[in-house]
Amino acid sequence: MKFQKRPVIVEAFQLTAELCQDHSLWPEWARKALDKDPGSEGAIWYDPRSFSFLCGTIDGIFFIFRGDWIVKNPDGGIIPCDPDLFFEQYSLSLGTNDA
């Protein structure tokens, strides 16, 4: 799905329990991020020691918790976003839902 951050349009999806198990349901850009080297900017990976997904950003490495939204910025950067904060900053961009 695509969402609009006022006024920028970003792509995002929510990491649900189902999506934690089935990466084939992730958007293509997120599946490509799984193929990047862990720790690198724009990468998403699973850490079995912490039982968590993480992502590499320009600001460092961040945990992605179940229920978080994973946001792809227009510059291609990937960041996790808490659900409450996500809906404060973003609204659904009508006419751009790829699902």
N, C-alpha and C positions, 0 to 999 in steps of 0.2 A: 504494500500500500504506500501511497505517497501522501505526505502531510505538509502543510504550509506553516512555516515559522514566519510570523509577521515581519517583513513582507517576503521572505525567501522561501522557496519551495525545496524541501528536503525529502529524501526517501527514508522510511523507517519501518521497523517491525518489532513486535513485542515478543520477548523470549519467554514463551510459555513452557509448561512441562512437556507438552507434546513436541515442541520445536527443539527442546534440549536433547531429545532422543532421536529425532528425524531431521537431519540437516538438509535432506532433499527438498523439504518444504520451505527452506530459507530462500529469500530473493537471490538472484544470480550474483549480485555484487557482494553479498555476505558470504556466499559459498566460495567466491574467489578469495575473499579475505581469509578463509580457513586454510587456503593453500599457501599463504605467505609464511615466511619464517617467524616462529613465535618470538615475540619481543620487538618485532619491527613495526614501524609506523604503518597503520592500515591493516594490521593482521588481527585476526581473532583466533584464539586457540583454547583448548580445554586443558586444565591443569588437574590431573588426577589426585595430586596431593591435597589440594584445597577443595576438590569436587566442584570447581567453578570454571566458568568461561572468563577469559580476560581479553582485553584488546590493547593494542599499542597505539598511542596517540602522540601528537606533537608535544604534549605535556607530560608524557610518561605512560606507565602501564596502569590500567584500571580494571577492577573486577566488574563483571556483568552478572547481576543477580537475576534469578528467575523473577519474571514480572517486569524487569527493566525493558525500556525501549532501546533498540540499537539504531542509531541515527547516522545516516551518511550525509555529510554536509556537501554543499555544491562544489567545494574544492576537492572532494573525494575522501576527506578525513572521516574516520568512524569514531563515534563516541557513545558511551552508554548514558542513559538518562532515566532517572527515577520516574515512575509513572505519574506521580502528583506534579512534579516539575514539568514533565512532558506536556501535560494538558494545560498547564499555565502558559507555556510558550508556543504551543502548536495547536492548529486546528486542521481538520481534514480538508484537503484541497479538492474541492468537487471537480469531477471530470478527469481526475488523474489516478484513479484507483486501478492498479494493475491486477488486482486479485480477481 
